[in-house]
Amino acid sequence: MAEGLGVAASAIAVIELSAKVASLCLQYSKNVKHAKEDITRIHDEVIRLKNTSKEVQNLVNSPRGTKLKASQKLGDTLKDSQSRLERLDHELTPSKGRQVMKQFGLRALKWPFESKDVEKIIQDIARCTQTISLNLQVDQAATLLAVDQNLLDMDQKIRLNELKVAEGAAFDSHAEEHNPTCHPDTRVDLLREISKWVQNPQAEAIFWLNGMAGTGKSTISRTVAHSFSKDGQLGASFFFKRGEGDRGGTSKFFTTIAAQLVKRVPALAPHVKNAIDADPAIFGKAMREQFEKLILEPLSKPPQAVWKADALVIIVDALDECERDEDINTIIHLFSRTKTLQFPRLRIFVTSRPELPIRLGFIAVKGTYQDLVLHKIPEPVIEHDLSAYFKHELTKIRNDYNCSIPKDRQLSPNWPEQSDIQILVEMAIPLFIFAATVCRFLADRKSGNPDKKLRKVLKHRTKSQESKLDATYLPVLDQMLVGLSSREKSEALQEFRDIVGSIVVLASPLSTSALARMLNIAQDTVDDRLDLLYSVLDVPSSLSSPVRLLHLSFRDFLLDPEKSDKNPFWVNEKETHRQLAAQCLRVMDEAFRTDICGVQWPGTSQSSIDPQTISENLRPEVQYACQYWVYHTQQAEDCVKPYRKGLGKPSQHQNIAIIPKMHWGKCLQTLEGHSSSVNSVAFSHDSKLVASASDDRTVRIWSADTGELQQTLKGHSSLVLSVAFSHDSKLVASASDDQLIF
């Protein structure tokens, strides 16, 4: 910036001196007869220098002045020009003696230069002007190139912004913000082994860390992600989470990975953009196509110099929470192909439970991965890590509790006893989720004194691996029933199943306010029921933020069908889906009205409607119901039978949207004959016949020209819901509530 200011000052000095020298030349031209040609040549050259210097001044003072690097290098040339003009000014300025002669009317001016001197002066000034002009041309070209590059960058950004990203899937997303990483004294050997795998050029491309629910896989993934992100080696991360919208499936999996890779390695951007330009529909293509065009091919195109010697890490956490088994196999197979990449050296870190689809997927790519079974790590190692975790967390709980109460109620400085910690460790092995849940439970002030709660936890001591989840969650849930009568317990359990049961089976999380409206339950009732569950649920303070499970094992614990008779908090998954499907239909029935967003014309595209208008007219529970009523219906199909008649009718807004905006003609014919509601009408493909299906259990065939009844088809024992012609118009098919098709 200082250099730019120096250039501007030098340019001003040259402009002022040029004007002064030009003025002197004009004076000499009037008074000196024998050198007019030389005087004119110097005058014209000085004026050219002045005009060129003005261009410099204008450019340096423009908004792009600080970026015009070529102009800023003109300092030396401008200073040379300034020195030359100062000498010329000195030589042309009349001496004091000549000024006195002028006062007496005597001829005072004498041209001071010989012709050979004039030639050198002109050459020097012309050289300065040419140097300045050349730099200006370079600068202006650079400016034009910068404009072109900005346009290209803008086009690239617009294209890359089309990459569909799964909200909350990245390790550093807002959704993952408060989830823990490993304590510094835990998982030391495991994290060192993962680091060695990443840095080893000869290692397999994939590292599969598998373990049973609650063994700490996601915590390890977050720790690995933070570590390699800090080192600049993390390329991308995707944390699957069932029930979290796009995080539960693969529709945005590879586009999310690609978007993060482009951000991490900008050299990939033009290649990903080219792939989108070549196939704008790539986002809806098969996973294989997306992987090849958006990830594998772009990674292989930048020159080797772009890549550092370090590996580039991609983290895929909780792959078992991906909804479709076929997608799991495809992801494993596609990532196994990255072993062919020499640059960059790609490392894929995958965590999951050892479910059958994942085991089969890895068996199919044997030789491309290394694995480690988390729950088979030597017990002394797990015991050490759990002990370190409990000591750290329980010390913090004790200190926080003691700081907030009078001294006579404070916990002992030795709380908890070492023997209690040892029992907790034994209860937890190998489930880190037990340790995390117990510590959250003890820290929650709403449910009482930490020591009293610790005694309740220790009562659930068990060596059975099957009942370890009981020991994890029952102490938390039992708090809801303390001091209640039998009738009150029954009511509390039913509210729990209605509210918490819905939370664990939702396809996408809802806020407490939206959940209350969805379930048709008072907001206070929902809040009261969740108040004691902060140890197992992420319940935000904002009414508009969604309630989330802290760990999927809580869902497993509540829905396990083998515990339906043993677990008082057991949730009937199918029944809960049935209730949610019915509530979705109720919510839509109550909310829907003609032109709900006030757009006047039903053919208006959704993209042209202000999102704020949509939010104001379609509240979150309505949007959820529209998106997921089919999902809940598929899980509990019986609940939709009462609504089949309405659901079978054509969608009004779709029909209106394709009708031209014009005045309708008069009614052509009225066909009469059915004794009850008509559910479906179809024209034959030759347009000669009309078929109608009715609640009177018949199908009638009419002449389209005359409206005369041609035939009545009987045979269904219940409502006839739909009817259709074959392509040759010779056959008619009908579907009935009696579950028969004729």
C-alpha positions in Angstrom: 0.0 0.0 0.0 2.9 2.4 0.9 4.5 1.6 -2.5 1.2 2.5 -4.2 1.1 5.8 -2.4 4.7 6.5 -3.5 3.8 5.8 -7.1 0.9 8.2 -6.8 3.0 11.0 -5.3 5.7 10.5 -8.0 3.1 10.6 -10.8 1.7 13.9 -9.4 5.3 15.4 -9.3 5.9 14.3 -12.9 2.5 15.8 -14.0 3.3 19.1 -12.3 6.9 19.3 -13.7 5.7 18.4 -17.2 3.2 21.2 -17.1 5.8 23.6 -15.9 8.4 22.6 -18.6 5.7 22.7 -21.3 4.8 26.2 -20.2 8.5 27.3 -20.4 8.7 25.8 -23.9 5.8 28.0 -25.0 7.6 31.0 -23.6 10.7 30.1 -25.6 8.7 29.5 -28.7 7.4 33.1 -28.6 10.8 34.7 -27.9 13.3 32.5 -29.7 13.2 32.4 -33.5 16.0 30.0 -34.5 15.0 26.9 -32.5 11.3 26.6 -32.9 11.4 23.0 -34.2 13.5 21.8 -31.3 11.3 23.6 -28.8 8.1 22.1 -30.3 9.5 18.6 -30.2 10.5 18.9 -26.5 7.1 20.4 -25.7 5.2 17.6 -27.4 7.3 14.9 -25.8 6.8 16.4 -22.3 3.1 16.6 -22.9 3.0 12.9 -23.8 4.9 12.1 -20.6 2.4 14.2 -18.7 -0.7 12.4 -20.2 0.8 9.0 -19.5 1.6 9.9 -15.9 -2.1 11.0 -15.5 -3.1 7.5 -16.6 -0.9 6.1 -13.9 -2.4 8.4 -11.3 -6.0 7.4 -12.3 -5.2 3.7 -12.1 -3.4 3.8 -8.8 -6.2 5.9 -7.3 -8.9 3.5 -8.6 -10.5 0.8 -6.5 -8.1 -1.7 -8.0 -5.1 0.4 -7.3 -3.7 -1.8 -4.5 -4.0 -4.8 -6.8 -2.2 -3.2 -9.8 1.2 -4.6 -9.0 2.8 -3.6 -12.3 1.9 0.1 -11.8 3.4 -0.1 -8.3 6.7 -1.1 -9.8 6.8 2.2 -11.8 8.4 4.0 -8.8 11.9 4.0 -10.2 10.8 5.0 -13.7 8.7 7.9 -12.4 11.6 9.1 -10.2 13.9 9.0 -13.2 11.3 11.0 -15.1 11.0 13.5 -12.2 14.8 13.9 -12.0 15.1 14.5 -15.8 12.3 17.1 -15.7 13.8 18.9 -12.7 17.1 19.3 -14.7 15.2 20.4 -17.7 13.2 22.9 -15.7 16.4 24.2 -14.1 18.1 24.6 -17.5 15.1 26.3 -19.1 14.3 28.7 -16.2 15.8 32.2 -16.9 18.6 33.3 -14.6 18.2 36.5 -12.4 20.2 38.5 -14.9 17.9 37.6 -17.8 14.9 38.4 -15.6 16.4 42.0 -15.0 17.0 42.4 -18.7 13.4 41.5 -19.4 12.2 44.2 -17.1 14.0 46.8 -19.3 12.5 45.4 -22.5 15.7 43.8 -23.7 15.6 40.4 -25.3 16.1 38.1 -22.4 15.6 34.4 -23.5 18.3 32.4 -25.2 17.6 28.8 -26.1 20.2 26.8 -24.0 20.5 23.6 -26.1 22.3 22.6 -29.2 20.5 20.3 -31.6 22.5 17.2 -30.4 21.4 18.0 -26.8 17.8 18.3 -27.8 17.9 14.8 -29.5 19.2 13.2 -26.2 16.6 15.0 -24.1 13.8 13.8 -26.4 15.1 10.3 -26.4 15.3 10.2 -22.5 11.8 11.6 -22.1 10.4 9.2 -24.8 12.1 6.2 -23.1 10.4 7.1 -19.8 7.0 7.5 -21.5 7.4 4.1 -23.3 8.4 2.3 -20.1 5.4 3.7 -18.2 3.1 2.9 -21.2 4.4 -0.7 -21.3 3.7 -1.2 -17.6 0.2 0.3 -18.0 -0.5 -2.2 -20.8 0.7 -5.1 -18.6 -1.4 -3.8 -15.8 -4.6 -3.4 -17.8 -4.1 -6.9 -19.3 -3.7 -8.3 -15.8 -6.9 -6.5 -14.8 -8.8 -8.0 -17.7 -7.4 -11.5 -16.9 -8.4 -11.0 -13.3 -12.0 -10.2 -14.4 -12.1 -13.2 -16.7 -10.7 -15.4 -13.8 -13.3 -14.0 -11.4 -16.0 -14.9 -13.9 -14.6 -18.4 -14.2 -14.4 -18.7 -10.4 -17.9 -17.5 -10.1 -19.2 -20.0 -12.6 -17.2 -22.7 -10.8 -18.6 -21.8 -7.4 -22.2 -21.8 -8.8 -21.6 -25.3 -10.2 -20.0 -26.7 -7.1 -22.8 -25.2 -4.9 -25.0 -27.7 -6.7 -23.4 -30.5 -4.8 -26.0 -31.8 -2.5 -24.7 -32.0 1.1 -26.2 -34.1 3.9 -26.8 -31.7 6.8 -24.9 -32.6 9.9 -22.9 -35.4 8.4 -19.4 -33.8 8.7 -17.5 -34.3 12.0 -17.3 -30.6 12.6 -21.0 -29.9 11.9 -23.3 -28.2 14.4 -25.1 -31.5 14.9 -21.9 -33.2 16.0 -20.5 -30.2 17.9 -21.2 -31.4 21.5 -20.4 -35.1 20.9 -17.3 -36.2 22.8 -13.8 -37.2 21.7 -11.5 -39.6 23.5 -10.1 -38.5 26.8 -6.3 -37.9 26.4 -5.4 -40.9 28.6 -7.7 -43.4 26.8 -7.4 -45.3 23.5 -3.8 -44.4 23.3 -2.5 -47.6 21.7 -5.5 -47.8 19.3 -5.1 -44.2 18.1 -1.4 -44.8 17.6 -2.2 -47.9 15.5 -4.6 -45.9 13.3 -2.0 -43.2 12.8 0.6 -45.7 11.8 -1.8 -47.2 9.2 -2.5 -43.8 7.7 1.3 -43.0 7.4 2.3 -46.4 6.1 2.6 -46.2 2.3 2.3 -50.1 2.1 -0.8 -50.3 4.2 -4.2 -51.3 2.9 -6.5 -48.6 1.7 -9.3 -49.3 4.2 -9.3 -49.7 8.0 -12.4 -51.3 9.3 -12.9 -50.7 13.1 -15.9 -52.8 14.2 -17.4 -53.4 17.6 -20.7 -54.0 19.3 -23.1 -51.2 20.2 -21.7 -48.8 22.8 -18.0 -49.7 22.5 -17.1 -46.1 21.6 -16.7 -46.3 17.8 -18.1 -42.9 17.0 -16.1 -41.3 19.8 -12.9 -42.7 18.2 -14.0 -41.5 14.8 -14.4 -38.0 16.0 -11.0 -38.1 17.7 -9.4 -39.4 14.5 -11.2 -36.7 12.5 -10.1 -33.9 14.8 -6.5 -35.2 14.8 -6.1 -35.5 11.0 -8.1 -32.3 10.4 -5.6 -30.4 12.6 -2.7 -32.0 10.6 -4.3 -31.0 7.3 -4.8 -34.6 6.2 -8.6 -35.0 6.6 -10.2 -35.0 3.2 -13.8 -35.7 4.2 -16.0 -37.3 6.8 -19.5 -38.7 6.9 -21.2 -39.7 10.1 -24.2 -41.9 9.4 -27.1 -41.6 11.8 -30.4 -43.5 11.4 -33.4 -41.3 11.8 -31.5 -38.1 10.9 -32.9 -37.5 7.4 -30.1 -37.6 4.7 -27.6 -39.0 7.3 -29.5 -42.3 7.3 -29.2 -43.0 3.6 -26.9 -42.6 0.6 -28.7 -40.2 -1.6 -26.2 -37.4 -0.7 -23.3 -39.6 0.5 -20.9 -39.2 -2.4 -21.9 -35.6 -3.1 -21.2 -34.7 0.5 -17.8 -36.4 0.3 -17.0 -34.6 -3.0 -18.0 -31.2 -1.6 -15.6 -31.6 1.3 -12.8 -32.9 -0.9 -13.1 -29.8 -3.1 -12.9 -27.6 -0.1 -9.9 -29.4 1.2 -8.1 -29.7 -2.2 -9.1 -26.7 -4.4 -7.2 -28.3 -7.4 -10.1 -30.8 -7.6 -12.7 -28.0 -8.2 -12.4 -27.7 -12.0 -12.5 -31.4 -12.5 -15.6 -31.9 -10.3 -17.2 -28.9 -12.1 -16.4 -30.5 -15.5 -18.1 -33.7 -14.4 -21.3 -31.7 -13.4 -21.2 -29.8 -16.7 -20.9 -33.0 -18.6 -23.8 -34.6 -16.8 -26.0 -32.1 -14.8 -28.2 -35.1 -13.7 -25.2 -36.8 -12.0 -26.7 -36.1 -8.5 -29.6 -38.5 -9.3 -27.4 -41.2 -10.9 -26.3 -44.5 -9.3 -23.8 -44.5 -6.6 -21.2 -46.1 -8.8 -21.5 -43.3 -11.4 -21.3 -40.6 -8.7 -18.2 -42.2 -7.1 -16.4 -42.4 -10.5 -17.3 -39.0 -11.8 -17.2 -36.9 -8.7 -14.5 -38.6 -6.6 -12.3 -41.2 -8.3 -11.7 -39.4 -11.6 -11.2 -35.9 -10.2 -8.7 -37.3 -7.6 -6.6 -38.9 -10.4 -6.3 -35.7 -12.6 -4.3 -33.1 -10.7 -0.6 -33.3 -11.2 1.5 -35.2 -8.7 3.0 -31.9 -7.4 -0.4 -31.0 -6.0 -0.3 -33.8 -3.5 1.8 -33.9 -0.4 3.6 -37.0 0.7 1.0 -37.4 3.5 -2.1 -39.5 2.9 -5.6 -38.0 2.5 -8.1 -39.5 5.0 -11.8 -40.1 4.5 -13.8 -41.1 7.6 -17.1 -43.0 7.4 -18.6 -43.6 10.8 -21.5 -45.9 11.7 -21.9 -47.5 8.3 -24.3 -50.0 9.8 -26.8 -47.2 10.3 -27.1 -46.8 6.6 -30.7 -47.8 5.8 -30.2 -50.2 2.8 -28.0 -53.2 3.0 -27.4 -53.0 -0.8 -26.0 -49.5 -0.4 -23.6 -50.7 2.3 -22.1 -53.4 0.0 -21.8 -50.8 -2.8 -19.9 -48.3 -0.6 -17.5 -50.9 0.6 -16.9 -52.2 -3.0 -16.4 -48.7 -4.4 -14.0 -47.6 -1.7 -11.9 -50.7 -2.3 -11.1 -49.4 -5.8 -9.2 -46.5 -4.3 -6.2 -48.8 -3.8 -5.4 -48.1 -7.5 -4.7 -44.5 -6.8 -1.0 -43.7 -6.5 -1.5 -40.0 -5.9 -3.1 -39.1 -3.6 -2.5 -41.9 -1.2 -6.1 -42.4 0.0 -7.0 -43.9 3.4 -10.6 -44.8 4.2 -11.4 -45.2 7.9 -14.7 -47.1 8.4 -16.5 -47.9 11.7 -19.6 -50.1 12.2 -21.1 -52.8 14.2 -20.2 -56.3 12.9 -23.6 -56.7 11.2 -24.0 -59.5 8.5 -24.3 -57.1 5.5 -21.1 -55.3 6.4 -19.2 -58.6 7.1 -20.3 -59.9 3.7 -19.3 -56.6 2.0 -15.8 -56.8 3.4 -15.5 -60.5 2.6 -16.1 -59.6 -1.0 -13.1 -57.2 -1.1 -10.8 -59.3 0.9 -7.2 -58.2 0.6 -8.0 -54.5 0.4 -8.5 -53.7 4.1 -7.3 -54.3 7.6 -9.6 -54.6 10.5 -9.7 -54.4 14.3 -12.5 -55.7 16.6 -13.0 -53.1 19.3 -14.7 -55.3 21.9 -11.8 -57.8 21.5 -9.1 -55.4 22.6 -7.4 -57.0 25.7 -9.5 -56.4 28.8 -6.7 -54.8 30.8 -6.4 -52.1 28.1 -10.2 -51.4 28.2 -10.2 -51.5 32.0 -7.4 -48.9 32.1 -9.2 -46.6 29.7 -12.5 -46.8 31.5 -10.9 -46.2 34.9 -9.1 -43.1 33.6 -12.4 -41.9 32.1 -14.4 -42.5 35.3 -11.8 -40.8 37.5 -11.7 -37.7 35.3 -15.5 -37.3 34.9 -16.5 -38.2 38.5 -13.9 -35.8 39.9 -15.4 -33.0 37.7 -19.0 -34.0 38.9 -17.9 -33.8 42.5 -16.3 -30.4 42.1 -19.2 -28.9 40.2 -21.7 -30.3 42.7 -19.7 -29.1 45.8 -19.3 -25.6 44.3 -23.1 -25.1 44.1 -24.3 -26.2 47.6 -23.6 -25.4 51.2 -20.6 -27.1 52.8 -22.6 -29.4 55.1 -24.2 -31.1 52.0 -21.0 -31.4 49.9 -19.6 -34.7 48.8 -16.6 -36.1 50.5 -13.2 -35.1 48.9 -12.6 -38.8 48.4 -15.9 -39.4 46.6 -16.3 -41.8 44.9 -14.4 -44.5 46.6 -11.8 -46.4 44.5 -13.9 -49.6 45.1 -16.9 -47.9 43.5 -14.9 -46.8 40.5 -13.7 -50.4 40.1 -17.3 -51.7 40.2 -18.3 -49.2 37.6 -15.4 -50.3 35.4 -16.4 -53.9 35.7 -20.1 -53.1 34.9 -19.0 -51.1 31.9 -16.5 -53.4 30.2 -16.5 -53.1 27.1 -19.3 -50.6 26.8 -18.0 -47.0 26.8 -21.6 -45.9 26.3 -22.3 -47.2 29.8 -19.6 -45.0 31.3 -20.8 -41.9 29.3 -24.5 -42.4 30.2 -23.8 -43.0 33.9 -21.7 -39.9 34.1 -24.3 -37.8 32.4 -26.9 -39.3 34.8 -24.8 -38.5 37.9 -24.1 -34.9 36.6 -27.8 -34.1 36.0 -28.9 -32.0 38.9 -32.6 -32.5 38.1 -32.5 -36.1 39.3 -30.9 -35.5 42.7 -27.7 -36.1 44.7 -24.9 -37.8 42.7 -24.0 -40.2 45.5 -27.6 -41.4 45.9 -27.9 -41.9 42.2 -24.5 -43.8 42.2 -25.9 -46.3 44.7 -28.9 -46.9 42.4 -26.5 -47.6 39.5 -24.4 -50.0 41.5 -27.5 -52.0 42.4 -27.7 -53.0 38.7 -24.3 -54.7 38.9 -24.3 -57.6 36.4 -21.8 -59.8 34.6 -24.2 -60.7 31.8 -23.3 -58.9 28.5 -26.9 -59.1 27.4 -28.1 -57.1 30.4 -25.4 -54.5 30.3 -27.7 -52.1 28.4 -30.3 -52.6 31.2 -27.7 -51.5 33.6 -26.9 -48.5 31.4 -30.4 -47.2 30.9 -32.7 -48.5 33.7 -31.2 -46.3 36.4 -32.0 -43.3 34.3 -35.5 -44.4 33.4 -36.5 -45.7 36.8 -36.2 -42.1 38.1 -39.5 -41.3 36.3 -41.4 -43.8 38.4 -40.1 -43.0 41.9 -42.9 -42.3 44.3 -45.8 -42.9 41.9 -48.8 -45.1 42.6 -49.6 -48.0 40.4 -52.1 -46.0 38.3 -49.7 -43.1 38.0 -46.9 -45.4 36.9 -49.2 -46.9 34.3 -50.0 -43.4 33.0 -46.3 -42.3 33.1 -45.2 -45.4 31.1 -47.9 -44.8 28.5 -46.8 -41.2 28.1 -43.2 -42.4 27.8 -44.1 -44.9 25.1 -46.2 -42.3 23.2 -43.5 -39.5 23.4 -40.1 -41.2 23.7 -41.3 -44.2 21.6 -42.1 -41.8 18.8 -38.7 -40.0 19.2 -36.8 -43.2 18.7 -38.7 -44.3 15.5 -39.0 -40.9 13.8 -37.5 -40.9 10.3 -36.1 -37.4 11.0 -35.9 -35.6 14.4 -38.5 -33.0 15.4 -38.4 -30.2 18.0 -40.5 -30.6 21.2 -43.1 -28.1 19.9 -43.5 -29.9 16.5 -43.5 -33.3 18.3 -46.3 -32.1 20.7 -48.4 -31.0 17.7 -47.7 -34.1 15.8 -48.7 -36.4 18.7 -51.6 -34.1 19.7 -50.2 -34.0 23.2 -49.8 -30.8 25.3 -46.4 -29.1 25.2 -46.1 -29.2 29.0 -46.6 -32.9 29.0 -43.9 -33.5 26.5 -41.5 -31.2 28.4 -42.3 -32.9 31.7 -41.7 -36.3 30.3 -38.3 -35.3 28.8 -37.0 -33.4 31.8 -35.5 -36.5 33.4 -34.1 -37.9 30.2 -31.2 -35.6 29.5 -28.8 -38.4 30.1 -30.1 -40.4 27.1 -31.5 -37.7 24.9 -30.1 -34.5 23.5 -32.9 -32.1 24.5 -32.1 -28.5 23.3 -33.3 -25.5 25.2 -34.8 -24.0 22.0 -38.3 -25.1 21.2 -37.4 -25.0 17.5 -34.3 -27.3 17.7 -34.8 -31.1 17.3 -34.6 -33.7 20.0 -32.0 -36.3 19.2 -30.8 -39.7 20.5 -27.4 -39.5 22.2 -26.7 -43.1 21.2 -28.4 -45.6 19.0 -28.1 -48.3 21.7 -30.9 -46.5 23.6 -33.2 -47.2 20.6 -32.0 -50.9 20.7 -32.8 -51.1 24.4 -36.3 -49.8 24.0 -37.3 -51.7 20.9 -35.7 -55.1 21.6 -38.7 -57.6 21.1 -37.1 -60.2 23.3 -37.5 -57.8 26.3 -41.2 -57.0 25.7 -42.1 -58.9 28.9 -39.1 -57.9 31.0 -38.6 -54.2 30.2 -41.3 -52.0 31.6 -40.2 -49.2 29.2 -40.4 -51.5 26.1 -41.8 -49.8 23.0 -43.8 -51.7 20.4 -42.1 -50.5 17.3 -44.9 -51.5 14.8 -47.6 -50.0 17.0 -45.7 -46.8 17.3 -45.3 -46.6 13.5 -49.0 -47.2 13.2 -49.8 -44.4 15.6 -47.4 -42.0 13.8 -48.8 -42.9 10.4 -52.3 -42.1 11.7 -51.1 -38.9 13.2 -49.4 -37.9 10.0 -52.7 -38.3 8.1 -54.5 -36.3 10.8 -52.0 -33.5 10.7 -52.2 -33.3 6.9 -56.0 -33.4 7.0 -56.2 -30.6 9.5 -53.5 -28.4 7.8 -54.3 -28.8 4.1 -56.4 -26.2 2.3 -56.7 -25.0 -1.3 -53.7 -22.8 -2.2 -52.1 -23.2 1.2 -49.3 -20.8 0.4 -51.4 -18.1 -1.3 -49.7 -18.4 -4.7 -53.0 -18.0 -6.6 -52.1 -20.5 -9.4 -51.4 -24.2 -8.5 -49.0 -24.5 -11.4 -46.4 -22.3 -9.6 -43.1 -24.1 -9.1 -42.0 -24.6 -5.5 -38.6 -23.0 -6.3 -40.3 -19.7 -7.0 -42.1 -19.6 -3.6 -40.3 -17.8 -0.8 -39.0 -20.4 1.8 -40.3 -18.1 4.5 -43.8 -18.4 3.0 -43.6 -22.2 3.0 -42.4 -22.3 6.6 -45.2 -20.0 7.8 -47.9 -22.0 6.1 -46.4 -25.5 6.5 -45.1 -26.0 10.0 -42.4 -28.6 10.7 -44.8 -31.3 11.7 -46.8 -30.8 8.5 -43.7 -31.0 6.3 -42.6 -34.1 8.2 -46.1 -35.7 7.7 -45.9 -34.9 4.0 -42.5 -36.4 3.6 -42.7 -39.5 5.9 -46.3 -40.7 6.2 -45.6 -43.3 3.5 -42.5 -44.5 5.5 -44.6 -45.0 8.7 -47.4 -46.6 6.7 -44.9 -49.1 5.2 -43.9 -50.1 8.7 -47.5 -50.5 9.8 -49.7 -51.0 6.8 -52.9 -51.8 8.6 -53.3 -48.3 9.9 -54.0 -46.8 6.4 -57.0 -49.0 5.5 -59.6 -46.4 6.7 -58.0 -43.8 4.5 -57.6 -45.9 1.3 -60.6 -44.4 -0.3 -59.3 -40.9 -0.1 -55.7 -41.9 -0.9 -56.8 -43.6 -4.0 -58.3 -40.5 -5.5 -56.2 -38.4 -7.9 -54.1 -35.6 -6.4 -56.1 -32.4 -7.0 -53.2 -30.0 -7.3 -51.5 -32.2 -9.9 -54.6 -32.3 -12.0 -55.2 -28.6 -11.8 -51.6 -27.8 -12.6 -51.8 -29.4 -16.0 -55.1 -27.8 -17.0 -54.7 -24.7 -19.2 -55.9 -21.5 -17.6 -59.2 -21.1 -19.6 -62.9 -21.1 -19.2 -64.5 -24.5 -18.9 -67.2 -25.6 -21.3 -70.6 -26.9 -20.3 -71.3 -30.4 -18.9 -71.5 -32.8 -21.8 -73.2 -35.8 -20.2 -74.2 -37.1 -16.8 -73.9 -40.9 -16.3 -76.2 -42.3 -13.7 -76.6 -45.8 -12.4 -74.3 -46.4 -9.4 -76.1 -46.6 -6.0 -73.0 -45.4 -4.0 -69.9 -43.3 -4.3 -67.8 -43.6 -7.4 -64.1 -44.0 -6.6 -62.4 -44.3 -10.0 -63.1 -43.6 -13.7 -61.1 -44.6 -16.7 -61.3 -44.1 -20.4 -60.4 -46.9 -22.8 -57.4 -46.2 -25.0 -59.5 -45.9 -28.1 -61.7 -43.3 -26.1 -64.9 -45.3 -27.0 -65.7 -46.6 -23.5 -65.7 -45.3 -19.9 -65.3 -47.6 -16.9 -66.4 -46.6 -13.3 -65.7 -48.3 -10.0 -68.0 -47.7 -7.1 -68.6 -48.4 -3.4 -71.7 -50.4 -4.5 -69.2 -53.2 -5.3 -69.7 -53.0 -9.1 -67.8 -51.9 -12.2 -69.9 -50.3 -15.0 -68.9 -49.9 -18.6 -70.4 -46.9 -20.5 -70.4 -45.7 -24.1 -68.3 -42.5 -24.2 -70.4 -41.2 -27.2 -74.0 -41.8 -26.0 -73.5 -42.4 -22.2 -75.5 -45.6 -22.4 -74.7 -48.4 -19.9 -73.0 -51.2 -21.8 -72.3 -53.7 -19.0 -72.3 -54.1 -15.2 -69.5 -56.2 -13.8 -70.2 -57.9 -10.4 -68.1 -60.2 -8.2 -66.3 -58.0 -5.6 -67.5 -58.4 -2.0 -66.4 -55.0 -0.9 -65.7 -51.5 -2.1 -64.2 -51.2 -5.6 -61.3 -48.7 -5.4 -59.9 -48.4 -8.8 -60.3 -49.5 -12.5 -58.1 -49.5 -15.6 -58.3 -50.6 -19.3 -55.7 -52.8 -21.0 -53.8 -51.1 -23.9 -55.9 -52.8 -26.5 -59.1 -51.7 -24.6 -60.4 -55.3 -24.6 -59.9 -56.0 -20.9 -60.7 -54.2 -17.7 -58.9 -54.7 -14.3 -60.4 -53.6 -11.0 -59.0 -53.5 -7.4 -61.2 -53.8 -4.3 -61.0 -53.5 -0.6 -61.7 -57.3 -0.5 -58.1 -57.7 -1.5 -59.0 -59.1 -4.9 -58.1 -58.0 -8.4 -60.4 -59.0 -11.3 
